[in-house]
Amino acid sequence: MKYTITGSLGHISKPIVTALVKAGHEVTVITSSAGRVKEIESLGAKAAVGSVEDPGFLTKAFQGADAVYTMVPPNFGAGNWKDYIGQVGKNYAEAIKANNIKHVVNLSSIGAHMPDGCGPVSGLYRVEQALNTLTGVNIRHLRPAYFYNNLFAQTGLIKNLGIMGANFDISDKKFMLVDPSDIATVAIQALLKLDFKGRSVQYIASDEVSTGEIAAAFGGAIDKPGLKWVLFTDEQALQGAIQAGLPEEIAKNYTEMGHAAHTGAMGEDYWNNHTPVSGKIKLADFAKTFAAIYNSDAAVAAH
């Protein structure tokens, strides 16, 4: 079988590439960086260097593939982030159609049932819709929960103010978290089996917790007992993101997504349609990972 994988060698794409090559398949990896070519080739895959914003390049890169894995790389320079994400989805759809590809595993997100009001995730709604216009194509949309890795952004708050926080606060164990390795496991299984038909959505979560439990777990791991999660206003979150260096367009989208998480709108479809948590990496596991990075940074700063 021949596969084309987007996302270069990211946290999810690299394990996918490794597993497919190990299973004896031919794999092409799309990357925007020529500097990644040697690493891709060292895994036994072929590199295709170009931009997901170029439909012609994608059409060539998808040529001959039996199945593709699609994801939209982050672009913090986008003038309209949702439009950018949606356009990449249209580019993927065009390339898939041109090559008569029959199976697509698409990385989306929890909240992608929302046409608007969920920041960049509403851009992923547009990606799903673009792919769903295709006929004769079997598509599995993966909708993972909030990435554990996003919590590394809390480091500055903890070190400078002794708190964690955001413009969402979820106290009833209904905040869903996921580890990239758990997403990769699901994607690999779908790509190897290719047994899905029509259009389907699969939610992926590693744990379901409250934001207070996140603060407690992290506080215990980094020897800061009593660490609390603080709810910020949307304006406070927006200004904090801008002060941290994010472009205003990106900061606005993240603030909108946080608001959707706080109101429950982002997770509504998850709770209506999800299957039991299947991911292996629990909050306690990630708290140890966070502590190792946090303490390493602290040690470097001390010197």
Secondary structure, 3 states (H helix, E strand, C coil): CEEEECCCCCCCHHHHHHHHHHCCCEEEEEECCHHHHHHHHHCCCEEEECCCCCHHHHHHHCCCCCEEEECCCCCCCCCCHHHHHHHHHHHHHHHHHHCCCCEEEEECCCCCCCCCCCCHHHHHHHHHHHHHCCCCCEEEEEEECEEHHHHHHHHHHHHHHCCEEECCCCCCCCEEEECHHHHHHHHHHHHHHCCCCCEEEEEECCEEECHHHHHHHHHHHCCCCCCCEEECCHHHHHHHHHHCCCCHHHHHHHHHHHHHHHHCCCCHHHHHHCCCCCCCCCHHHHHHHHHHHHHHHHHHHHC
